[in-house]
Every structure is written in C-alpha cells, then in structure tokens.
Amino acid sequence: MSVITNSDHIAQMRILTLRQALRLEIMGMKKRGQSAYAILKAEGFKGTKQEIFDQLSELRTQWLGESV
C-alpha cells in the first residue's frame, strides 16, 4: 500500500478521481450532490462531458506515463 503525502500528488489523485466519477456520469450513473462535471467546470475545464474526459485522459497519460 502506498501513502501519498506530497501536495502535488494529492491534487493529481483528486483530479484522477474526478475523472473516474465523470466516466461513470457519462455512462449514466447519477449521484447526490454536485456532479463531477460541475466540479471540473468550476475548476476551469471547458467543454462537454466527453471533451473534459478526453482532456483528463491526456493529463493522466502525461502524469502516469505511456504504460497506463
């Protein structure tokens, strides 16, 4: 098990978690409270759900490398 203590890595993991939540929203899952899409839009991402998901997928590839 890994422990993430670096504030940059915590922020990256938060974005990756929102990416997964957005993926589920795209597939039709609903949740209570604010959607991942709304959170990401408030953080400055622009576009449709799919466009933002694609942007986050590109970030994920940059952060984790090509092996993922």
N, C-alpha and C positions, 0 to 999 in steps of 0.2 A: 504494500500500500504506500502511496506517495502522499506527501503533505506539501501543499503549495503555500508558501509564506511571502513570496515576492509580490508586491502590489501590482506590478505589471502583469504577472501571470494570473493573478486573481481576476483582473479586469478582462484578460483574454478568455478565461474559463467562463466568465459571466456572459460574454458575447457568444461563445460556442454553445452555452446552454440555451440562450435566447434563439440561436439558430435552430436547435433541435425542436424547441417549442413552436417556432414558426413553421417548421416542416410538418408538424402534427396539425397545425391550423390549416395549412394548405390542403392537407388530406381530409379535412372536415371536422376535426376534433374541436370541441368548444370547451371553454373553461370559465370559471367565475373570475370576476375582477378584470383588470386591464389585460388586454391581449399582448402577446409578444410583438405583434406588428405595431401596435400603438406605442409600446415602449421604444422599439427601434426607430420609429418615425420621430419620436420626441428626442432621440439622441442624434438626429441629423441624417439618418439614412433616407434616401428618396427613391420613390418608385412603387411599383406594385409589390404584392407579397412575393411573387416569383422573382422579380428583379432584385429585391433586397436579399432573398435567399441565395441567389446567384452571387451577389456581392460578398455575402458572408462566407460562402463556399470558397471563393477566391482568397479571402483573408485566412481562412482555415488552412488552405494549401500553403500559403506563404508562411504561416506560423509553424505548422507541423511538418512541412516538407512534402515532397512528392510521393513518399511511401504511403501516405494515408489516402 
